Amino acid sequence: MTSEVEQPAAVAEALGYEQARDELIEVVRRLEAGGTTLEESLALWERGEELAKVCRRWLDGARARLDAALAEEAGADDEDADR
């Protein structure tokens, strides 16, 4: 049986934001709870890093889309003011 810790990075890349965030929350919960071996803790930490990167890319993409929409709206407002 493959745990979420052993999933390859490519699988993490395919996750949506909410899925990655929820799994990251679970990884942090498990790390904070303790009771894992050093090897398990390192694997969890590495998985958490991958998931955090996925979340950051989703958030950066959302920010870029929002900025583009706001810039487009501002450009439209400028054109209306010129008329």
N, C-alpha and C positions, 0 to 999 in steps of 0.2 A: 504494500500500500504506500502511495506517495503522499507525503504531507505537503501542506502549502509552503513549507520552508524549502522543500526540495524542488519546487517548480522552477523551470528555467526562466531567465530574464525575458525571453521572447513571450512567454505566457503573461508575465507582468505587463509588458507593453500593450497587450491586447485588452487589458482591463479598462473598463470605464472608470471615471473619477470616483463615483460612489463605491464601486467594488474595491478599488485600490485603497480608498480611505477606510472602509470598513475592515478590510484585512489588516491594514496598518494599525488600526485601533486594537485589534485582537493580538497582533504581535507585541505591541507595547504592553498590553494587559498581561500577557504571558511572561514577558521579561520582568515586569514589576512584581509579579507574583513569586518569582524565584522558583527554586526547586528543580531547575534544569541543570544539566551538566554544562561544563564550559563549552564543549563542542556544540551542544544544542543552542546555547545562548549566542554563540558566534553566528550560527546559521540563522537564528531569528534576527539578529542585528543586521546581517547582510540582506536578508529578505526585507526588513524594514527600510533599509537604505534604498533598495530597488523600488519599493512601493512609494516612498517619499518622492523619488525622482519622477515616477509616473504622475503622481498628484501635482507636482510642480509644473510638469509639462502641460497638463490639462488646464491648470490655473493660468499659466503664461499664455496659452492659446486663447482662453476666454478673455483675458485682459487685452490681448491684441485685437480680437474681434470687437470688443467694446470700444476701444480707442478708435478703431477704424470707423465704426458706426457714428461715434460722436464727432469725428473729424468730417465725415460726410454730411452730417446734420449741420455742423458749423459752416461748411462750405455752401450748403443750400441757403442758409440764413444770410450769408454774405452776398450771395447772388440776388436774393430778394431785396436786400437793403440797397443794392446798386441800381435797382430799377426805379 
